[in-house]
Amino acid sequence: MKQKQKVDMVIALCLVFIGVLLLVLPIMGITNIYHLMIFIFSSYSLLNLLQFILTRTSKDYESIYSAIISLVTLLMCFIFDPTSQTRILALILMTWISFMSLAKLKKIDYYHDRNDRMWKIRVFNLSFFLLTGILTSINLAYSSDVQVLVIGFFMLIHGILELFDPIVKTLIAHS
């Protein structure tokens, strides 16, 4: 397994851990969506920046795009209070999902231009990411503990989808 695949797998496992953590937090009574959104976007940004630094020789810029998008979304959380209205929370999340989809689309184009078979898997990942993101944004009109659970499930699914890339690359290389 190459270093890039190892780093991608560790980062994806961290995303899965964040999703599981968000699923457990309402049980402990932690449901402040403002602080959790700041935690999610700052940790996502830091993880992707670290991923870019560790794999900068691979000419893969999706992680730096993701870090920048997460930083912009983090700034949006500071400017617009996501706890004031659920529409603002849904718009912030949908903005993040939209821009992340553009970064993922750029990665699909990268794979397609190099005739790599991974672009088909990435199209599936993008489609599923968009579907779960839209459904997550729609279902944020409930109480704060339900919002945390819905976002937790979304982050868990997103982490699992991010695991596909290094696992499939490793399986293709070994076959």
C-alpha positions, -999 to 999 in steps of 0.1 A, spaced: 0 0 0 14 34 -10 18 62 15 -10 82 -2 -34 54 3 -24 49 39 -29 86 46 -63 86 27 -74 56 48 -64 72 81 -82 105 72 -113 86 62 -112 66 94 -110 99 113 -141 110 94 -159 78 105 -148 85 141 -162 120 139 -195 106 126 -196 80 154 -187 107 180 -216 129 167 -239 99 171 -229 94 207 -229 131 218 -267 134 222 -267 105 247 -243 126 268 -265 157 265 -241 176 242 -264 191 215 -251 226 209 -252 227 172 -232 259 169 -202 244 187 -205 211 169 -206 227 135 -174 247 144 -159 214 155 -169 195 124 -157 221 99 -125 230 117 -115 193 122 -124 185 86 -104 214 74 -74 205 95 -76 168 85 -77 177 48 -48 202 52 -28 175 69 -37 151 41 -25 176 15 7 182 33 15 145 37 6 137 0 16 169 -18 38 150 -42 9 130 -57 -6 160 -76 -39 154 -59 -55 187 -50 -89 175 -37 -77 177 -1 -66 213 -3 -98 223 -21 -117 205 7 -97 223 34 -104 257 18 -141 249 14 -143 238 50 -126 270 61 -150 292 42 -179 272 56 -164 276 91 -163 314 85 -200 312 74 -208 296 108 -192 326 125 -210 351 104 -244 335 103 -256 318 135 -268 283 126 -288 281 158 -310 311 150 -330 293 123 -329 258 109 -329 273 74 -295 289 80 -281 256 93 -294 238 62 -281 265 38 -246 264 54 -246 226 51 -259 227 16 -233 253 6 -206 230 20 -220 200 2 -223 219 -31 -187 231 -31 -174 197 -19 -193 182 -48 -174 205 -72 -141 194 -57 -151 158 -60 -162 164 -96 -127 178 -103 -112 146 -89 -135 125 -112 -123 145 -142 -87 139 -131 -93 101 -130 -113 102 -163 -86 121 -181 -60 95 -171 -83 66 -182 -83 53 -146 -112 30 -138 -116 47 -104 -137 75 -120 -167 52 -121 -165 45 -84 -160 82 -77 -192 90 -97 -211 66 -74 -195 82 -44 -204 117 -56 -240 107 -64 -244 91 -30 -227 120 -13 -251 145 -30 -281 123 -21 -273 120 15 -263 156 17 -296 168 3 -315 145 26 -295 156 56 -302 193 48 -339 186 44 -342 168 77 -326 195 99 -360 211 109 -362 191 142 -348 196 177 -310 200 182 -304 165 193 -320 152 161 -299 176 141 -268 163 157 -278 127 150 -287 135 113 -254 153 108 -236 124 126 -251 99 102 -241 121 73 -205 123 85 -204 86 91 -216 79 56 -192 104 42 -163 88 60 -173 53 47 -175 67 11 -141 82 15 -128 48 25 -137 34 -9 -109 51 -27 -79 38 -9 -94 3 -4 -103 -1 -41 -69 12 -53 -52 -13 -30 -74 -41 -43 -68 -31 -79 -30 -29 -73 -29 -64 -57 -50 -81 -84 
